[in-house]
């Protein structure tokens, strides 16, 4: 019952956006390629936040200069489990 209501409400709005993506992914887009792209996005984001962005920008308003309050380190540590899950599966 709820599924039909949600489908009637959201399908006309979301279908034009997601239908081309679904068609593209259902063709010859291999799982290995998807895994490679996903891990690349995670690693790229970790490199971007951890190395490329300035420390003053990432840690703006940080009350303490302790290493435990550095958001660059916490970003990398928080994303590592995702990378390991994608590598495993």
VENFEN-V747638 format. One record per residue. N is the residue number from 0. PSI is psi as a letter, one per 20 degrees, with the letter a starting at -180 (NA if undefined). Layout:
((N	PSI) (N	PSI))
//
This chain:
((0	g) (1	h) (2	g) (3	h) (4	g) (5	h) (6	g) (7	h) (8	g) (9	h) (10	g) (11	h) (12	g) (13	h) (14	g) (15	h) (16	g) (17	i) (18	g) (19	h) (20	g) (21	h) (22	g) (23	g) (24	h) (25	i) (26	d) (27	k) (28	o) (29	q) (30	h) (31	h) (32	g) (33	g) (34	g) (35	g) (36	g) (37	g) (38	h) (39	g) (40	g) (41	g) (42	g) (43	g) (44	g) (45	g) (46	g) (47	g) (48	g) (49	h) (50	g) (51	g) (52	q) (53	q) (54	h) (55	h) (56	g) (57	h) (58	k) (59	p) (60	j) (61	p) (62	h) (63	q) (64	j) (65	q) (66	h) (67	i) (68	j) (69	o) (70	h) (71	g) (72	g) (73	h) (74	g) (75	g) (76	h) (77	h) (78	i) (79	g) (80	h) (81	g) (82	g) (83	h) (84	g) (85	h) (86	h) (87	g) (88	NA))
//
